[in-house]
Amino acid sequence: MFKRYLPILEWMKVYDRQMFSSDATAAIIVTIMLIPQSLAYALLAGLPAEVGLYASILPLVAYTIFGTSRTLAVGPVAVVSLMTAAAVGNIAAQGTEQYLTAAIALAFISGAMLILMGIFKLGLFANFLSHPVISGFITASGLIIAASQLKHILGIDASGHNLLDIVLALGGQIAQTNLPTLIMGIGAITFLFWARKHFKNLLLNRGLNARLSDLIAKAGPVFVVVITTLVTWGGDLQSNGVKVIGDIPQGLPSLTLPSFDHELWQQLFLSALLISVVGFVESVSVAQTLAAKRRQRISPDQELIGLGTSNLASSFSGGFPVTGGFSRSVVNFDAGAETPAAGAFTAVGIALATLLLTPLIFFLPKATLAATIIVAVLSLVDVAALKRTWTYSRSDFSAMLVTITVTLVQGVELGIIAGVGLSICLHLHRTSKPHSALVGQVPGTEHFRNIDRHNVNTDEHILTLRIDESLYFANARYLEDRVYELISQSPAIKHLILMCPAVNLIDASALESLEAINARLRDSGVIFHLSEVKGPVMDKLKRSHFLDDLTGQVFLSQFTAWEALRTQKKAPL
């Protein structure tokens, strides 16, 4: 029982000095990477920079105790930060105490939701976010995030919750561009893009080994932070209009309770649900990918609890919603992290930075953090996925395109709601008219295939309809109409077999339709049979009167039905 909810009890039994060394090394590298990211994502969420540090301490400790991934790095991430800004921005103005209060409450509500979903094993709700919807949402969010950071690159004031608003705001203020800020921002972006492609090769050519070169290259943002901070300080660029981080409170965050205001919770409920689901999907996909590389496994339901406790811990320490980050997790994995303890060691590193280093980043330009965000999120933009999805599935492409369009024009919350809603509608439409086929026997085999695609044996007195979808309320009437149409077109038919190899469910509405089909076929002198009914479906049918009233039989296989009815086709069974 305890091991289920406390995975730390499992891996701590085998924890040794070698694991400690690997975890500590990974933690040092991730800490160096996480400091600028935490500051940047807090600003993206519309919060003071230090809140990003606060959200990178206790949440990591909580995940160490309750998480199942050995290498997932939890903390502020770009998409969740954007969603936080969108949710809280509807309640209070940035920079106000009410804004911070709402962000902290959002983390608490999200955490509580995730924990409840984990306890009741409701991770399946995340399945409503199809890959095209998630891909489209992340692509659109990446574009919005990148556009929202251009104000820091230009050194102007501009805001908005969707791409159109942001572009219009930038256009109205672009004449106020601060040249030193622009030069620094473009320089930082250029270096970061160069570092991603060429820094590693440069280090390899200088004699460093591949692993160390890769890790140093991924720490490129740290070099930008140090250099631009020194340049701003040494050149007194603040007096020339370069905006800097400024004073950051030195010391650990105070433990606090989130607001339990009923009205505030009502306003944040939907946003918290969306953040919970999106954060979980992003996190668990990263965790599963990395776990597979080491032949490990994670528990999605326990991951819900791990992420939930992380968000609760964030709210208790004055932070905002967090989840597993892709880039940090990959760095953590590549750096050799063996257990979740690496996250706890990273939390210690961030705590020390909060205690000791905050005075050193007073002159850190906001343009540098903006450049870090822009480079990070543009890697999430996958325009090529539109072409791939269009080629494979027009309905999935529609859901993806709607998600992107609505997100860009109306904002992140409406975008993902529209994508999920359209996906569900398309699924209902697709399954309301399931694929079905008349099948015949492939000569010399026990296989049955579509008569329109293969040369097969048929019998004028036996008709076999294969249904390629579960039967439920949305397609029950379609099945009735399909059967009646076939019977009306085939006056010589004596037996109709409903072949069910793809039927995983028959709900109450579909059962009534089967009963109606059975009765109507009986009145028409046609015997109704079923074949290849799966065990769980058969178990449910046995709990009804359908099998007692069935005019024909339920055959184990279609071949058995074919042989039996061909032999006895002139006499009712």
N, C-alpha and C positions, 0 to 999 in steps of 0.2 A: 504494500500500500504506500508506504513512505517513499520507496524507491521509484514508484511511478511518478510521484509529484516532486521528488527531489533527486534528479539525476546525478547531482554531485556525490551522493552516497555511493553511486556505482563506480565512477571513474576515480574517486579519491582512494579507493582500496588499492589501486595499482600505481598510484602517483609516486614517482621516484625523482632522484636528483637530475637524471637526464631530461625528464619531462619539464622539470622546473627550469633548467637551463634553456631549453627550447622555447618555453612559454615566455620567460623573461626577455629573451632576445627579441622575440616577435613583438612583445609589448612595447619595448623601447622604440622600435621602428613605427608601430602603429600610433604610438603617442605623438611622435614627431609629426606624423601626417594628420592626426586628428585635431591638433590644436588649431591650425588655421581653418580647417573645415568646420569645426564647431563654431568658431567666431563668425565665419561666413554664413553658415546656415541659420544662425540666430538672426543676423541682419536680414536675411532673405525672409524669415518669418515675421519681420517687423519688430523684433525684440532687441533689447540691449545685448551687446556682444557677449558679455559675461554669462548670459543665460545659456548660451551654447556650451560653455564649459560646465555649468551646473548640470546640464542634461547629459554630460559625458562621464559622470562619476558614479553615483549610486545606481543608475540603470545598468551599467556594466556589471556591477557587483550582483545585482538581482538576477541578471541573465546567467551569470556564472553558476548560481545556485539552482535555477529552475530550467535553464535551457538545455537542449539535447545536442545541438551542433557543437562540434569540437573547435570550429574555426570561425563561426559567424561573429562579426564585430558590430555591436549594437551602438546606436547613437543617432544624432540628428542626420537626416538625409534630405536631399534637394526636394523631391516630390512632396514628401510629407510636410516639409517646411513651407512650401508654396501653399499646400492645402490648409495649413494652420493659419497663414496670413489671410487667405480668402475667407476662412470661417470666422476668425476673430475680428477681421476688418469690418464685418457686417454689424458688429456689436459695439465696438469702441474705436477711438482714434489711436493710431500708433503713437507711442511715447507716453501714453497715459497709464495710470495705475490700473484702470479698469481693463485695459488691453492685456497687461501682464496677468491679471487675475483670471481673465477668460482663457488665456493660453494654458495656464496651470490647470484650471478646471477641465479643459479639453483633454489634457494628458491623463487626468484621473478618470474621466468618463471612458475614454478609449481603453485604458488599462482594465477597468472593471468589465467592459464588454468582452475584451479578449479573454479574460480569465473565465467568465461565464461560458463563453463559446468553447473554451478548452475543457472545462469540467463536464459540459453536456455533449462534448464531442461534435461540435457544430462547425468544424473546419470545412465541411462540404459546402457551406454557403459561399466560400471563396470561389467555388467552381462556376458560380454565375458570372464571374469575370473571365470571359473567354480570352484566349491569347490575342486575337486581333483587337479586342477592346483595350486590353492592358497595353499592348504595343502602341495603339493609336493614342491612348491617353498619355503615356510616357513621352511619346514623340511630341505631342502638342504641348505638354507641360514643359518639356525641355526648351521648346521655342519661346514659351512665355517667360520662363525663368531667365533665359539668355537675354531676351529683350528687356526684362525688368532691371537687369544689372547694367544696361548701357548708360543709365543716368549717372552711375558711379564712375564709369569710364569717361564720360563727358564732363563730369563735375557739375551737373545741373540737378534741379528738382523736377521729378516727373513720376507719376504713379498711375496705377490702374490694375484691375484684376483680370483683364483679358488683353489679348494682343492688340486689338483695335484701339482700346483706350490708351495703352502704353505707347503705341506708335504716334497717336495724335498728341499725347502729352510731350513726347520727345520732340516732335516736330515744332511744337509751339515754343519750346525752350532752347532749341539747338543753337540759337544765336548767342546764348549765354555760356557756351562751352568754355571751360577753363583749359587753356593750352597745356600747362605743365601736367595737369591731371590726365589729359588725353594722351600725351606722350608716354607717361608712366603706365597707363592702362594698356595701351597698344603694345608697349614693350613687354609688359608682363604676359599678355596673351601670346605674343610671338614666341617668347622664351618657353612658355609652358607647352605650346604645340610642338616646338622644336625638340624639347626634352622628351616628349612622348615618343618621337620617332627616331631621334638620333643620339640622345644622351647616352643610352646604353652602349651603342656601338663605339662611341668615343671613349668610354671607360674601358671597354674590352680592348681597344687598340692601345690603351695605356697600360695594359697588363693585369687589370683586375679580373677576378674570376666571374663567371657568368651570373651566379646567384647574387653576389654582392653588387655587381653592376646593375642588375635589374632592380634591386631594392633601392639603391641610391637614385636611380633614374625616376622611380616612382615617388621619391621624396622631393621631386622638383619644386613643388609649391613652397617648401620650406626655404629653399634658396632664394626664391622670389621674395618671400616675406622678409628675410634678413636683409637682402640687398636694398629693396625699396624702402624699408624702414630706416636703414642707415643713410640712404640718399636724402630722404625727406628730412631727417634730423640734421644731417650735416649741411644741407643746402637751405635750411629754414624754409622749405617749400610750403609749410603750413601758412606762412604769412602771405604767400602768393596764391592762396585759394585752394590748395590741395587739402581735401577733407581727410582727417585721420580718425582712428578709433577713439583716441582721447583717454581719459581716465577710466580705468576698469577697477572696480572694488577689489582690493587685495584680501584674500582669505577664502575659506570654505563657505559654501552656501549654508544659510540657517535652515534648519528643519521647519517646515510649515505645513499647515493643513490647507487643502484647496477649498474654494468656495462651494458651499452646498446650497446656494440660492436656487430655488425651484425654477424660477423664470429663466435664469441663465442656463440651467441644464436643458430646459426645453428648447432654447435657441441653439444649443450646441449639439443636441442629440444626433440629428441626421449627419452633421459634419463628422462627429466622432465615429459614427458607424462606418462612413466611407473611409475615413483615415485608418480605422482598424482593419478593414478588409483589404484595402490597397497596401497598407504596410505589411500585413501578414503575407499576402501573395508575393510581394517583392522579396520579403525576407526568406520565406520558405523555399522559393525557387533558387535563391543563391545558396542556401544551406544544403539543399538536396544535391545541387550540382557539385559543390565542394566535397560533400560526404561521399558521393559516388566515386570520386577520384581516389579515395583511400579505402573503398569498399566498406564504408561505414554506413550507418542509417540514422535517420532522425525520426522523431515522432511528431507529426504535424499537430496533433491535439495538444501535446505537451509544449510544443513551440508556441501555441496560443497562450498558454499559461506563462511561459518564459517571457514572451513579449509583453504580456499583460502586467506582470510584476515589474518589468522594466519601466513601463509607463507610469505605474503607480509610484515607483521610486523617483521618477523624474518629477512628478507633481509634488511629492513630499520635500523635494530639494529645490523647488523654485524653477523647474525646467519646463519643457514643452514636449509634445509627442515625439517619440523616437521609434526606430525600427532597425532591422539589419541593413547595413550599407554594402553595396556591391564592391566598390573599389577598395574600401578598408578591409573587407572580408578576404578579398583576393590577396591583398598585401599580407594580411595576417596568415593566410594559408601558405603563401610563398616564403614567408619568413620562418616557417617551421613550427607554428603553434601546434601543440599536441592536445591540449585540453581547453575547456572554457576558462581555466585559471588565467590564461593570457589576457582575457578581458578584465579580470580583477586587477592584474598588474598594470594594465593600461589605465584603469581608474586611479590607481595610486599615482601614476605619472601625471595624469591630468590634474589631480589634487595638488601635487607639488608645484605644477605650473601655475595653478590658481594662487597658491601661496607665495611663490617666489618670482614668477616671470612677468606678471601683469604690468609692472611699471616699465618693462622693456619694450612693450608693444604700444606705448602711448602714441608714437609717431607712425604706426603701421597705417598706410593709406587704405581707405575704403576701396579705392580702385584696384588694389592688389587682391583683396578678397573677392571683389566682383570678377576679376579675371580668372581667379581660381574656380569660381562657380561656373562661369561661362564655358571654360574648357571642359569641366567635368560633365556638365549637362548636355553639351553638344554631342558627346559620345553616346548619349542615350537616344538621340534623334535617328530614327531608322526609316528614312523616306523610301528606301528600296523595298521595305516590307509591303508598301502599297502595291507595287507591281507584282510581287510574289503572290500576295493574297488575291489580287484581281485575276491572275492567271489560274489559280486553283479553285477559288470559290467566290462567286459574285455576291452571295448573301453575306459572307464574312467580310468581304471588302466593303459592303454597304455599312455594316456595323462599325468597321474601323474608320471609314471616311466620316460618318456622322459623329463619332467620338472626337475625332480630330477637329472637325469644323465647329461643333458646338463648344468644345473646350477653348478653342482659339477666340471665338466670338463672344461666348457668354461666360466663360470661366470654368474652373476645374470641376466644381461640384455638379453643375448641370451637364457638363461634358460626359462625366462617367455615368451619371444617371441615364442620360440619353443612350449611351452605348449599351449599357446593360438592358435597358428597356427594349431597345430595338433587337438585341440578340435574342431575348426571350420571345418577342413577337415573331421573329423569323423562325425560331425553333418550333413554335406552336403552328405556324403556317406550314412549315416543311413537314412536320409529323402529322398534320391534319389530313394530308393527302399522301400517305406513305407509299413507297414504291412497292408494287406487287407485280407478279408475273405468273402467267400460265406456264406450267412446266411439263416436260415429258422425259422419258427415260433415255439416257444416252446408251445407244446400242451396245450390248455385251457388258454392261456395267450395272452397278447399283446406284448410280448417280442420276440426279434429275436436274435439268437445266431449262432455262428460258426457251420457249419454242421459237421466239423471234430471233434468237442469237445462235442457236445450235440445231443441227440435224438430229432430231430425237424421235422416239417412238411415242405415239399417242393412241388413244382409243376413243371412238366417238361416243361411247357410253360413260366414260370416266373423265371428269374434269378436275385438275389439281391446280389450286390457286395458292401460290406461295406468298405470304405476307412478310415484308421485310422491316417490320417496326413493331414495337410493343403496342398493344391495343388499349386505348384509354379514351376518356370523354371527348377529346378533340377530334379523334378519327373514327369513332364508333359508327357514326352515321355514314361516313364514306365507305366503310367496309360493307355495310348493308346495301348501299346503292351499287357498289361494284359487283357483289354477288348476284343481285337481282338482274342487273344488266347482262351478266354472262348467261344466266339461266334463260332469259328471254331470247337470247341470240342462239341458243343451243337446245332445240326441242328434243333431241335424241338423248340428252344426258339423263342417266339414271343415278349416278353417284357423284357427289361433289366432295372433294377432300380439301380441307384447309390445312396447308402445310405450314408449321409454326416454328422453324428452327431459330428465327431471329426474335421471337416473341418472349420477352423477359417479364412482362406484366400484362395482366388482364384486369382492369379495374371494374367497379360495379356497373358503370355505364356501358362498357364494352361487353360485359357479361349479359346484360339485357339485350344488347344487339345480337349476340350469338343465339340467345334464346328465341329472339324474333326471327332470325335467319332459319333456325332449325324448324320452327313452326311453319314458316312460309314454304320452305322446301318440302316439308311433309305434305302440305296441302297441294303442292305441285307434283307430287309423286317422285321427288328426288330425295335420296338418302344422304344425310349429312355426316361426314367423318372428319376426324382430326388426325394429324400425324406429327411426329417429332415434337411433342409437347414437353417442355422442360419440367423437371421435377418440382421446383417451387411453384410454377404456374399450375401444375397438376394438383398439387396439394391444396391450393385455393379452390380449384374447381370441385374437388371432392367435398368441400364444405358447403356446396350449393346443390340445388336440385337439377342442375343442367345435365350432368352425366346420366341421371336417371331418365330424363326426358329425351336424351339424344337418340335420334333414329338410327344412327350408325355406330361406329366403333371409334376408339382412340388407339391408333397404331403406333407401335414403338418407332418404326421407321417408315419412310415413304415407300421404300422398296417392298416392305412387307405388305403395306396397303395395296400397292400396285399388283403384286402377285395374287393376293387374296381376292381382290375385286375382279381381276381379269378372269379368274377361275369361276367366280360366282356372280358375274355381272348381270346375269339374267334373272337372278333370284335375290330378294332382299335378305340381308344378313340378320 
